[in-house]
Amino acid sequence: MSGATLAKSTMKFGARLGIAAIVLIVLGPLINRNFGVGDSLGLMPLSAAWESAPVAVLVSLTYLILLVPCVVLSATLITTSLVIRHAEAAEQAMTTEDSASNAH
């Protein structure tokens, strides 16, 4: 797999994860108020919230478990893609510079 293909597929996957993270961020308040630990349970300690509404705590926990890795992995993949592209551009410039200096 060439560097350009790797960078392109990495950027696409990172962008898709970023879009998923944005959707989760936008829908987060709706999910937490209706199905998760909303405003009333949010001020309670975790153990008390778990005793009164364990499913709501699990929904909120699942939301966070999905959101945090999506954001972190998306940023990591996009950054990796940009680094690969920069390295390829620098390598091309070096190759072009070397061939130009060898021609003279």
Rosetta blueprint (number, residue, H / E / L):
1 M L
2 S L
3 G H
4 A H
5 T H
6 L H
7 A H
8 K H
9 S H
10 T H
11 M H
12 K H
13 F H
14 G H
15 A H
16 R H
17 L H
18 G H
19 I H
20 A H
21 A H
22 I H
23 V H
24 L H
25 I H
26 V H
27 L H
28 G H
29 P H
30 L H
31 I H
32 N H
33 R H
34 N H
35 F L
36 G L
37 V L
38 G L
39 D H
40 S H
41 L H
42 G H
43 L L
44 M L
45 P L
46 L H
47 S H
48 A H
49 A H
50 W H
51 E H
52 S H
53 A L
54 P H
55 V H
56 A H
57 V H
58 L H
59 V H
60 S H
61 L H
62 T H
63 Y H
64 L H
65 I H
66 L H
67 L H
68 V H
69 P H
70 C H
71 V H
72 V H
73 L H
74 S H
75 A H
76 T H
77 L H
78 I H
79 T H
80 T H
81 S H
82 L H
83 V H
84 I H
85 R H
86 H H
87 A H
88 E H
89 A H
90 A H
91 E H
92 Q H
93 A H
94 M H
95 T H
96 T H
97 E H
98 D H
99 S H
100 A H
101 S H
102 N H
103 A H
104 H L
